[in-house]
Amino acid sequence: MVFSSVTFLFCFLPAVIFFYWLPDFCFTVKSFFGQETATAIDNKSLCSKYRRYKNIVLLIFSLIFYAWGEPTYVLIMILSIVCNYGFGMLIDKYRNHDKALIRLSLIFNLGLLFIFKYLCFTLQNIGYLINKDFSDIKIVLPLGISFFTFQAMSYVIDVYKKKIAVQKSLLNLGLYISLFPQLIAGPIVRYETIANEIENREENYDDFSEGIIRFIQGLAKKVIISNNIVYIAISAFEMPIEDITPAFAWLGVLGYALQVYFDFSGYSDMAIGLGRMFGFHFLENFNYPYIATTITDFWRRWHISMGTWFRDYVYFSLGGSRVSKGRHIFNLFAVWFLTGFWHGANWTFIAWGLYFFLLLILEKQLDLTNKKTWWGHIYTLFFLLISMAIIRADNITYAFGYICKMLSVSTLFPLSDQFIFYLTEYKYVIAVGILFSLKLPIHLTLQNQQQWKNYCTVAVTTILFLLCTIFLVQDTYNPFIYFNF
């Protein structure tokens, strides 16, 4: 099940809201008819009274949400929850053996990820070396396994480091790992971020209303922009290399850059909005990455939860920058190799990660990491668009050929029929995409706004939701890119 579907919007989400808020509704009705002695609803005590019920409702619906598309692989997630709960309890109890236990937990989690995500890729490459065919081995990738595995690992590691208290309730830990707003495609939520809110959150009207607005903003990003602009990238990257013109190659990577940004940031907005509706406050995952003035600045703004995860659990664990120059370079290499590999079992992802490793090393050597100049913005966008060709291509050979086409400036003109057609057909979507990715529009919120602006916000949000519904009923393309990661 995906957020941007009629089933989720008009069946699943209303059902969750109904059962989640049912105790509050019943209490309000009783108070209205004088069946409760309290003259006013004590929100804090009410929330505490029904917290366990609400957590059970969220856990059940989260498992249903995942099982909707993965009825078998929901057992893998349940196994991950139970085992990591056990690792956390054992590490907390047997501190004399915590190093052995943390290693065992890492072997379990990384082994689970390896089997389902990387085993076929590994066997395929071994097969090339020993001249043996392993293509008959097929393993279906469970949705979101990279995300919920990383969340589970971060929890156990933080218990080991004594950064957080161990969670003694299997229900609460299961809710943290499986919480449906961020389950499939992030953001990667740290346990410490919502540890207190699991048992002590206080839902309120402001959070619920702002959550709805944030959700619809993300839905509009996905359905109106990403789902439409995708056809440019599909057309460009399905063409034989010899048929692509340089102008259309650039248009293709521009289309993919906008698609992947509005797809993933839209999902993050929807996840954050849904979390707010149920009293959870997830951290931001995107901060207008396409206004970055350096590659370093870009990675402070793009997929923030993933970047900070690799920084805290890989880069710092290896020694960070407080080591020799050679070791520091190795640490960066390890982080970006793993970052690329995390995105998928393909050499293009590894090449994409190492591409950014080289750019970041170059920026550090030239002392450009914190520069803010107009030409820095141009060079950053240039290299970002090159990177889109690497990660979007099906293989390294095609990626190399595509980049060569992009750089063939001598044959930029005349413009091909494909370029003219797609630019003309999608010019408004491209313009809106560029506009909203550069932080030019003012974001609408209910907080600290005048009353007439509140009405305007509600009106615009309602119109966006109706437009999204129309697009969803008519459109056939609707998957999220990061489901595959």
C-alpha positions in Angstrom: 0.0 0.0 0.0 1.2 3.5 -0.8 0.2 6.8 0.7 -0.7 8.2 -2.8 -3.5 5.7 -3.5 -7.3 5.8 -3.3 -7.2 2.8 -1.0 -5.0 4.5 1.6 -6.7 7.9 1.4 -10.3 6.8 1.6 -10.2 3.4 3.4 -7.0 2.8 5.4 -6.4 6.3 6.8 -10.0 7.0 7.8 -10.1 3.6 9.5 -6.9 4.3 11.5 -8.2 7.7 12.5 -11.5 6.4 13.6 -10.2 3.6 15.8 -7.3 5.8 17.1 -9.6 8.6 18.2 -12.5 6.5 19.2 -11.8 6.8 23.0 -11.5 10.6 22.8 -14.8 10.8 20.8 -16.6 8.6 23.4 -15.3 10.6 26.3 -16.3 13.9 24.6 -19.9 12.6 24.0 -20.2 11.4 27.6 -19.0 14.8 28.8 -21.4 16.5 26.6 -24.4 14.6 28.0 -23.1 15.0 31.6 -22.1 11.4 32.1 -18.6 12.3 33.2 -18.0 14.2 36.4 -15.2 16.3 34.9 -16.4 19.7 33.6 -13.7 19.7 31.0 -11.6 17.1 29.2 -8.2 16.7 30.8 -6.3 16.0 27.7 -3.1 14.8 29.4 -4.9 12.3 31.7 -7.1 11.1 28.8 -4.1 10.5 26.6 -2.4 8.6 29.4 -5.5 6.5 30.1 -5.8 5.3 26.5 -2.2 5.3 25.5 -1.7 1.6 25.4 -4.9 1.2 23.4 -3.8 3.7 20.9 -0.3 2.2 20.6 -1.9 -1.2 19.9 -4.2 0.3 17.2 -1.2 1.9 15.5 0.8 -1.3 15.7 -2.0 -3.4 14.3 -2.7 -1.0 11.4 1.1 -0.7 10.8 1.4 -4.4 10.3 -1.7 -4.4 8.1 -0.2 -1.6 6.1 3.0 -3.5 5.5 1.3 -6.9 4.9 -1.0 -5.3 2.3 1.7 -5.6 -0.3 4.0 -8.0 1.5 1.8 -10.6 3.2 4.7 -13.0 3.6 7.5 -10.6 4.3 5.7 -9.0 7.2 7.1 -12.0 9.1 10.6 -10.8 8.4 9.8 -7.5 10.0 8.3 -9.2 13.0 11.4 -11.3 13.3 13.5 -8.2 13.2 11.4 -6.6 15.9 11.5 -9.6 18.2 15.2 -10.3 17.8 16.3 -6.6 18.2 14.1 -6.4 21.3 16.0 -9.4 22.7 19.4 -7.9 21.8 18.5 -4.7 23.5 17.4 -6.5 26.7 20.4 -8.8 26.8 22.9 -5.9 26.2 21.3 -3.9 29.0 21.3 -6.9 31.4 24.7 -8.4 30.6 27.0 -5.4 30.3 30.1 -7.7 30.8 29.3 -9.3 27.5 27.8 -6.4 25.6 30.6 -6.3 23.0 29.9 -9.9 21.9 26.1 -9.2 21.9 26.4 -6.0 19.9 28.5 -7.9 17.3 25.9 -10.6 17.2 23.1 -8.1 16.7 25.1 -6.5 13.8 25.6 -9.9 12.2 21.9 -10.6 12.4 20.7 -7.3 11.0 23.3 -7.0 8.3 22.9 -10.6 7.5 19.2 -10.2 7.1 19.8 -7.2 4.8 22.5 -9.0 2.8 20.4 -12.1 2.1 17.4 -10.2 0.8 19.1 -7.3 -0.9 22.6 -8.3 -1.9 22.9 -12.0 -2.1 21.7 -12.3 -5.7 24.0 -9.4 -6.8 26.9 -11.1 -5.0 26.3 -14.5 -6.6 25.9 -12.9 -10.0 29.3 -11.3 -9.8 30.9 -14.4 -8.4 29.3 -16.2 -11.3 31.1 -13.9 -13.8 34.4 -14.8 -12.1 34.0 -18.6 -12.0 31.9 -18.8 -15.2 28.8 -20.2 -13.5 25.2 -19.0 -13.9 23.3 -18.2 -10.7 20.4 -16.4 -12.5 17.9 -19.0 -11.4 18.2 -17.8 -7.8 15.5 -15.2 -7.3 14.9 -13.4 -4.0 12.2 -10.8 -3.7 13.3 -7.6 -1.9 11.0 -6.8 1.0 9.7 -3.3 0.9 11.5 -0.8 3.2 13.9 -3.4 4.6 16.8 -0.9 4.5 14.8 1.6 6.5 13.4 -0.6 9.2 16.8 -2.5 9.6 18.7 0.7 10.0 16.2 1.9 12.6 16.5 -1.4 14.5 20.3 -1.3 14.4 20.4 2.3 15.6 18.2 1.4 18.6 20.4 -1.5 19.7 23.7 0.5 19.1 22.3 3.4 21.2 21.4 1.0 24.0 24.9 -0.4 23.8 26.4 3.1 24.0 24.0 4.0 26.9 22.6 6.9 24.9 19.1 5.7 25.5 17.3 3.5 28.1 16.3 0.0 26.9 12.7 -0.4 25.9 11.2 -3.1 28.0 7.9 -3.3 26.2 7.9 -5.4 23.0 4.7 -3.6 22.0 6.4 -0.2 22.2 9.6 -1.3 20.3 7.4 -2.9 17.7 5.5 0.3 17.2 8.8 2.3 16.8 10.1 0.0 14.1 6.9 -0.7 12.3 5.1 2.7 12.6 3.4 3.0 9.2 4.1 6.7 8.4 7.8 6.1 8.1 8.0 2.3 7.6 8.4 1.9 3.8 10.6 4.8 2.7 11.7 6.8 5.8 12.7 9.1 7.1 15.0 7.0 9.2 13.7 7.9 12.7 16.0 7.4 15.7 14.5 5.9 18.7 15.6 8.8 20.9 13.6 11.1 18.7 10.2 9.6 19.6 11.1 7.5 22.7 9.2 9.9 25.0 6.3 10.3 22.6 5.6 6.5 22.4 4.2 6.6 25.9 3.8 10.3 26.7 2.7 12.1 23.6 -0.2 14.5 23.7 -2.3 14.8 20.6 -4.0 18.2 19.9 -5.9 20.0 17.3 -3.0 22.1 16.1 -0.8 19.1 15.4 -3.6 17.2 13.7 -4.5 20.1 11.4 -0.9 21.0 10.6 -0.3 17.3 10.0 -3.1 17.1 7.5 -1.7 20.2 5.6 1.8 18.8 5.6 0.5 15.4 4.3 -1.5 17.0 1.5 1.5 19.2 0.5 3.6 16.0 0.2 0.8 14.2 -1.7 0.7 17.1 -4.2 4.5 16.9 -4.6 4.2 13.2 -5.5 1.0 13.1 -7.5 1.0 16.4 -9.3 4.7 16.9 -10.0 6.6 13.7 -9.6 4.1 11.3 -11.2 3.8 13.6 -14.3 7.4 14.6 -14.9 8.5 11.0 -14.6 7.7 10.4 -18.3 10.6 12.6 -19.4 13.1 10.4 -17.5 11.5 7.2 -18.7 11.7 8.2 -22.3 15.3 9.5 -22.1 16.7 6.5 -20.2 14.9 3.9 -22.3 16.3 5.2 -25.6 19.4 3.6 -27.1 22.5 5.7 -26.5 23.1 6.4 -30.2 19.6 7.9 -30.5 19.8 10.3 -27.7 20.8 13.9 -28.5 22.7 16.0 -25.9 19.8 18.4 -25.4 17.4 15.5 -24.7 20.0 13.9 -22.4 20.1 17.0 -20.2 16.3 17.3 -20.2 16.2 13.6 -19.1 18.4 14.1 -16.1 16.6 17.3 -15.2 13.3 15.4 -15.3 14.8 12.7 -13.1 16.3 15.2 -10.7 12.9 16.8 -10.2 11.1 13.4 -10.1 13.3 11.9 -7.4 13.3 15.1 -5.3 9.5 15.5 -5.3 8.9 11.8 -5.0 11.1 11.3 -1.9 10.6 14.7 -0.3 6.9 14.3 -0.9 6.9 10.9 0.9 8.9 12.5 3.8 6.4 15.3 4.0 3.5 12.8 4.1 5.3 10.7 6.7 6.0 13.8 8.9 2.4 15.0 8.5 0.9 11.6 9.4 3.2 11.4 12.4 1.9 14.8 13.6 -1.6 13.6 13.2 -0.9 10.9 15.8 1.2 13.0 18.1 4.7 12.1 16.8 7.2 14.7 15.7 9.7 13.4 13.2 12.8 15.4 12.2 12.9 17.1 8.8 14.5 15.0 6.0 14.9 17.6 3.3 15.9 21.3 3.3 15.8 22.5 -0.3 18.9 20.6 -1.5 18.8 22.2 -4.9 19.7 25.6 -3.5 23.0 24.2 -2.2 26.2 26.0 -3.1 28.5 23.1 -2.7 28.3 19.3 -2.8 28.9 19.3 1.0 26.0 21.7 1.4 23.8 19.5 -0.7 24.4 16.5 1.5 23.5 18.5 4.6 20.1 19.1 2.9 19.3 15.9 1.1 18.0 12.8 2.9 19.2 14.2 6.2 18.2 11.1 8.2 20.4 8.8 6.1 23.3 11.2 6.0 23.3 11.6 9.8 22.9 7.8 10.3 26.1 7.1 8.3 27.9 9.9 10.0 27.0 8.8 13.5 27.2 5.0 13.2 29.9 4.6 10.5 32.0 7.7 10.1 32.4 8.5 13.8 32.8 4.8 14.6 35.8 4.7 12.3 37.4 7.7 13.9 35.9 10.5 11.8 38.3 13.3 11.0 40.4 13.0 14.1 42.8 10.5 12.5 45.7 10.7 10.1 45.0 12.2 6.6 45.2 8.8 4.9 42.8 7.2 7.5 40.4 10.1 7.1 40.2 9.6 3.4 39.6 5.9 4.0 36.8 6.7 6.4 35.1 8.9 3.8 35.6 6.2 1.2 33.9 3.6 3.5 31.0 5.9 4.2 30.3 6.8 0.5 30.9 3.3 -0.7 28.3 2.1 1.8 26.0 5.0 1.1 25.9 4.0 -2.6 25.5 0.3 -1.9 22.7 1.0 0.6 20.7 2.5 -2.3 20.7 -0.7 -4.3 22.6 -3.9 -5.4 24.0 -2.5 -8.6 27.4 -1.2 -9.7 25.7 2.0 -10.7 24.8 2.8 -7.1 28.4 2.0 -5.9 29.8 4.2 -8.7 27.3 7.0 -7.7 28.5 6.8 -4.1 32.2 6.9 -5.0 31.5 9.8 -7.4 30.3 11.9 -4.5 33.3 10.6 -2.4 35.7 12.1 -5.0 33.7 15.4 -5.2 33.7 15.8 -1.5 37.4 15.0 -1.2 38.1 17.6 -3.9 36.0 20.2 -2.1 37.9 19.6 1.1 41.2 19.9 -0.6 40.2 23.2 -2.3 38.6 24.5 0.9 35.2 24.9 -0.8 33.0 23.1 1.8 31.5 26.3 3.3 31.7 28.7 0.3 28.5 30.4 -0.7 28.9 31.9 -4.2 26.7 32.0 -7.4 29.2 30.0 -9.3 29.3 27.4 -6.5 25.5 26.9 -7.0 26.1 26.4 -10.8 28.9 23.9 -10.4 26.9 22.0 -7.7 23.8 21.7 -10.0 26.1 20.6 -12.9 27.7 17.8 -10.9 24.3 16.8 -9.4 22.8 16.4 -12.8 25.7 14.3 -13.9 25.1 12.1 -10.8 21.5 11.6 -11.8 22.6 9.9 -15.0 24.7 7.5 -12.9 22.0 6.5 -10.4 19.2 6.3 -13.0 21.0 4.2 -15.6 20.5 0.4 -15.6 24.2 -0.3 -15.8 27.6 1.3 -15.8 28.0 1.1 -19.6 24.8 2.9 -20.3 25.6 5.5 -17.6 29.0 6.3 -19.2 27.5 6.5 -22.6 24.7 8.8 -21.3 27.2 11.2 -19.6 29.2 11.3 -22.8 26.1 12.4 -24.7 25.5 15.1 -22.1 29.0 16.4 -22.6 28.8 16.4 -26.4 28.2 20.1 -26.6 29.4 20.2 -30.3 26.2 18.3 -31.3 23.8 20.2 -29.0 21.9 21.6 -32.0 19.7 21.1 -33.9 17.2 20.1 -31.2 15.6 16.7 -31.6 11.9 16.0 -32.0 11.8 14.3 -28.6 13.4 17.3 -26.9 10.9 19.7 -28.4 7.9 17.4 -27.7 8.7 16.7 -24.0 9.7 20.2 -23.3 6.5 21.5 -24.8 4.3 18.8 -23.3 5.7 19.2 -19.7 6.9 22.8 -19.6 4.4 23.8 -16.9 5.3 20.8 -14.7 9.0 21.5 -15.1 8.5 25.2 -14.3 6.5 24.4 -11.2 9.0 21.8 -10.2 11.9 24.2 -10.5 10.0 26.9 -8.7 9.1 24.8 -5.7 12.5 23.2 -5.4 14.3 26.6 -5.1 12.4 27.8 -2.0 10.7 30.6 -3.9 7.1 30.0 -2.8 6.0 30.8 0.8 4.9 27.6 2.5 1.4 27.6 4.0 0.9 26.7 7.6 -1.7 27.4 10.2 0.8 28.4 12.8 1.1 32.1 13.7 -1.0 33.2 10.7 -3.8 35.7 10.5 -7.4 34.4 10.3 -7.8 35.3 6.6 -4.6 33.5 5.8 -5.9 30.5 7.7 -8.9 30.4 5.4 -6.7 30.7 2.4 -4.5 27.8 3.6 -7.6 25.6 4.0 -8.9 26.6 0.6 -5.6 25.9 -1.2 -5.1 22.6 0.7 -8.6 21.5 -0.2 -8.0 22.3 -3.9 -4.7 20.5 -3.9 -6.4 17.4 -2.3 -9.1 17.4 -4.9 -6.6 17.7 -7.7 -4.5 14.9 -6.3 -7.6 12.7 -6.1 -8.4 13.4 -9.8 -4.9 12.6 -10.8 -4.9 9.4 -8.8 -8.1 8.2 -10.4 -6.8 8.9 -13.9 -3.1 8.0 -13.6 -1.5 4.6 -13.8 2.1 5.5 -12.7 2.3 5.7 -8.9 5.2 3.8 -7.2 7.7 5.5 -4.9 11.3 5.4 -6.1 12.8 4.8 -2.6 10.6 1.7 -2.2 13.4 -0.1 -4.1 16.1 1.2 -1.8 
